[in-house]
Structures are given as structure tokens and as C-alpha cells.
Amino acid sequence: MNGLAIMENVRRYRTIASLYRQTAAFRPLHSGSLLAQAREWEHRAVAELEAYFEAFCQAASGNTPTHSASCAVN
């Protein structure tokens, strides 16, 4: 998957999370479950970014995956 598709997915996931948070503000009786859903969508966005950058770092360095979100390319 290319970088633009990844960023589009992240944008969508964070938009969905935002909508859950907004809905929670107007539905206090359901706010607990709505906020849990928002956290899940934010987690998906972060996981998508981490996977992308891990693959990018691996390709840039030629090394095996390190399961780290940061990399240094010489």
C-alpha cells in the first residue's frame, strides 16, 4: 500500500473517532461505550502509521523489522 493510501486510511480512522467523541458529548448515557469506540479507531490509526513507518524503515535500511516506530538511515 502506498503512503497516500495509508494517510487516507489514517484520516478516515481519526474522523470516525472524532464522530464517536462528538456523539458521546450529546449522549451521556452511552458515552462510555462511544468513547471506547473512539479509542479503538484511534488505535487503528496509530497501528496503521506504525506498520507503514516500520516497513519504510526496513526498506530504507535494508535490515529486518525491529518492531520500532523510529529508524535512522545513514
Secondary structure per residue as TSV (DSSP state, phi and psi in degrees):
chain	resnum	aa	ss	phi	psi
A	1	M	-	360.0	138.5
A	2	N	-	-85.1	168.4
A	3	G	H	-60.4	-36.9
A	4	L	H	-66.7	-39.4
A	5	A	H	-66.3	-40.0
A	6	I	H	-61.2	-47.6
A	7	M	H	-65.2	-34.2
A	8	E	H	-65.1	-42.8
A	9	N	H	-61.3	-44.9
A	10	V	H	-61.1	-43.5
A	11	R	H	-60.1	-44.3
A	12	R	H	-63.8	-45.1
A	13	Y	H	-61.8	-41.7
A	14	R	H	-71.9	-31.0
A	15	T	H	-65.2	-43.7
A	16	I	H	-61.9	-43.9
A	17	A	H	-59.6	-42.3
A	18	S	H	-62.1	-41.3
A	19	L	H	-63.8	-38.7
A	20	Y	H	-63.6	-41.6
A	21	R	H	-65.0	-41.3
A	22	Q	H	-63.9	-42.1
A	23	T	H	-64.0	-39.2
A	24	A	H	-60.3	-33.6
A	25	A	H	-65.8	-29.9
A	26	F	H	-99.7	-6.8
A	27	R	-	-130.4	73.8
A	28	P	G	-59.4	-29.3
A	29	L	G	-68.8	-23.6
A	30	H	G	-111.1	8.7
A	31	S	H	-62.1	-33.6
A	32	G	H	-60.4	-50.0
A	33	S	H	-71.9	-33.9
A	34	L	H	-66.8	-40.6
A	35	L	H	-69.4	-31.7
A	36	A	H	-64.9	-40.1
A	37	Q	H	-64.4	-40.2
A	38	A	H	-60.2	-43.8
A	39	R	H	-62.4	-38.6
A	40	E	H	-63.4	-43.1
A	41	W	H	-67.6	-36.8
A	42	E	H	-64.8	-39.6
A	43	H	H	-61.4	-41.4
A	44	R	H	-61.4	-40.9
A	45	A	H	-63.8	-44.9
A	46	V	H	-65.3	-42.3
A	47	A	H	-61.9	-39.2
A	48	E	H	-63.2	-44.6
A	49	L	H	-65.2	-43.2
A	50	E	H	-61.7	-43.5
A	51	A	H	-63.4	-40.3
A	52	Y	H	-64.4	-48.5
A	53	F	H	-69.7	-32.3
A	54	E	H	-64.0	-44.6
A	55	A	H	-65.4	-39.1
A	56	F	H	-62.9	-46.0
A	57	C	H	-64.5	-40.2
A	58	Q	H	-62.5	-45.5
A	59	A	H	-66.3	-38.9
A	60	A	H	-70.7	-34.4
A	61	S	H	-97.2	-19.0
A	62	G	-	76.2	10.9
A	63	N	-	-95.0	172.3
A	64	T	-	-77.2	159.2
A	65	P	-	-59.4	141.4
A	66	T	-	-109.6	-3.1
A	67	H	S	59.9	37.2
A	68	S	-	-125.8	145.9
A	69	A	S	-83.5	-5.6
A	70	S	-	-118.0	151.9
A	71	C	-	-148.5	159.1
A	72	A	-	-125.6	127.5
A	73	V	-	-112.0	125.0
A	74	N	-	-85.9	360.0
